[in-house]
């Protein structure tokens, strides 16, 4: 059902975004990639997507912190594919600090990359989706869009904001066969989380295994990381026809974290 459609997955050079890009490509969806990293590695990733799944895969180095670049990114995808049917707002960063010491630049970067890019990309794709009377917007949020942790005020604010945005836009486009949903994962083992394991091991002077169980997964009742493939499978489901009546939701995939 998705074969021949086209998608943008922001922040797709690694982690969850790359997993979702591969899952979509596996269904015959053309994908526009973005994100940072080693140029040769990115080209290898892009070429593998196209070769493994026989789809068109294009990379653009747009900085999601820059609203004009996000709008231009959508335009490039529309020009390359003739339209964008699926938008996955996934790009994100984390920074951990007490709020009274939070660096202004980090605060702004988190709001820009997570919340403002979701606005700019969604704004840019909706006219085309409305014209074709079909679309899917999937926002990769977090359990931190539903509940808070200390020292993550910028991230928690941006992620809560993404859920509000998801609900509002879902209402606006409900009659256009466009759904807008948020996926709220608990901890998924990606480079973003690997960095946190290292940092916490140093702060607590603990071995990595203990940090994972007692610090990172302290709030996650199933005590294991969520796999990228689990998140990608949910994103794929939301893009499918059987999810056409699911809109404006925030679906937790968090091992029970937010059931507390
Ligand atoms: P990751 O670090 O592996 O991937 C993040 C991606 O975003 C990378 O491709 C990176 O290059 C890209 N990116 C970062 N800044 C960018 C910018 N300014 N412009 C363009 N691209 C940029 O992280 P991940 O864990 O896969 O995270 C993906 C999303 O999932 C994020 O929004 C994150 O908040 C969310 N999330 C992650 C977890 C987790 O446990 N890993 C849990 C819940 C939600």
Boltz pocket constraint, residues with backbone or C-beta under 6 A from the ligand:
constraints:
  - pocket:
      binder: B
      contacts: [[A, 10], [A, 11], [A, 12], [A, 13], [A, 14], [A, 15], [A, 16], [A, 17], [A, 34], [A, 35], [A, 36], [A, 37], [A, 62], [A, 63], [A, 64], [A, 65], [A, 89], [A, 90], [A, 91], [A, 92], [A, 93], [A, 113], [A, 114], [A, 140], [A, 141], [A, 142], [A, 143], [A, 184], [A, 185], [A, 186], [A, 187], [A, 188], [A, 189], [A, 190], [A, 191], [A, 192], [A, 193]]
      max_distance: 6.0
